[in-house]
Amino acid sequence: MKLIPIGSKQIQYVQYDDEASQMHIQYYTGQTHTCTNIAPDQYNMLLQSPNRYDLIMKMAARPNFPPQA
């Protein structure tokens, strides 16, 4: 699993499991939220994003983010 620290007051870090295509969002409260069907290119988009928090919130809210054309 790949760990990404997030500069946020709410989210401590995100873990990405490329074998399971899952992203685990770890909150400072101890709660974990799992997003499924996260493709490697979506993870790479997160790595390159200047605002990782906003992108994580979009990914967590939409099960099929980004929308497929």
C-alpha positions as CSV (number, residue, x, y, z in Angstrom):
1,M,0.0,0.0,0.0
2,K,1.1,3.5,-0.8
3,L,0.7,6.1,1.9
4,I,0.1,9.8,1.1
5,P,0.2,12.4,3.9
6,I,-2.5,15.0,3.5
7,G,-2.0,18.6,4.8
8,S,-5.5,18.8,6.4
9,K,-7.0,19.3,9.8
10,Q,-9.4,16.4,9.1
11,I,-7.5,13.8,7.1
12,Q,-4.3,12.4,8.4
13,Y,-3.3,10.3,5.4
14,V,-4.6,8.3,2.4
15,Q,-3.5,4.8,1.6
16,Y,-3.8,3.4,-1.9
17,D,-4.0,-0.3,-2.6
18,D,-3.3,-0.8,-6.3
19,E,-4.0,-4.5,-6.2
20,A,-7.5,-4.0,-4.8
21,S,-8.1,-0.6,-6.5
22,Q,-9.0,0.8,-3.1
23,M,-8.2,4.1,-1.4
24,H,-8.4,4.2,2.4
25,I,-8.9,7.7,3.9
26,Q,-7.7,7.9,7.5
27,Y,-9.2,10.7,9.5
28,Y,-7.7,12.1,12.7
29,T,-10.8,10.9,14.6
30,G,-9.6,7.4,13.9
31,Q,-12.4,6.7,11.4
32,T,-11.4,5.2,8.0
33,H,-13.4,5.5,4.8
34,T,-12.7,3.2,1.9
35,C,-13.3,4.2,-1.7
36,T,-13.5,1.3,-4.2
37,N,-12.8,1.2,-7.9
38,I,-10.0,3.8,-7.7
39,A,-7.8,3.2,-10.8
40,P,-4.1,4.0,-10.8
41,D,-4.6,7.0,-13.0
42,Q,-7.0,8.4,-10.5
43,Y,-4.4,7.9,-7.8
44,N,-1.8,9.6,-9.9
45,M,-4.2,12.5,-10.4
46,L,-4.3,12.8,-6.6
47,L,-0.5,12.8,-6.3
48,Q,-0.2,15.6,-8.8
49,S,-3.1,17.7,-7.4
50,P,-2.3,21.0,-5.8
51,N,-5.3,20.6,-3.6
52,R,-5.4,17.0,-2.5
53,Y,-8.1,17.5,0.1
54,D,-10.7,18.8,-2.4
55,L,-9.9,15.9,-4.8
56,I,-10.2,13.3,-2.0
57,M,-13.6,14.7,-1.1
58,K,-14.8,14.4,-4.7
59,M,-13.5,10.9,-4.9
60,A,-15.2,9.9,-1.6
61,A,-18.5,11.4,-2.7
62,R,-18.7,9.9,-6.2
63,P,-18.2,6.1,-6.5
64,N,-17.3,6.4,-10.1
65,F,-15.1,9.5,-10.0
66,P,-14.1,10.8,-12.5
67,P,-17.2,10.3,-14.7
68,Q,-16.5,8.2,-17.8
69,A,-17.2,9.8,-21.2
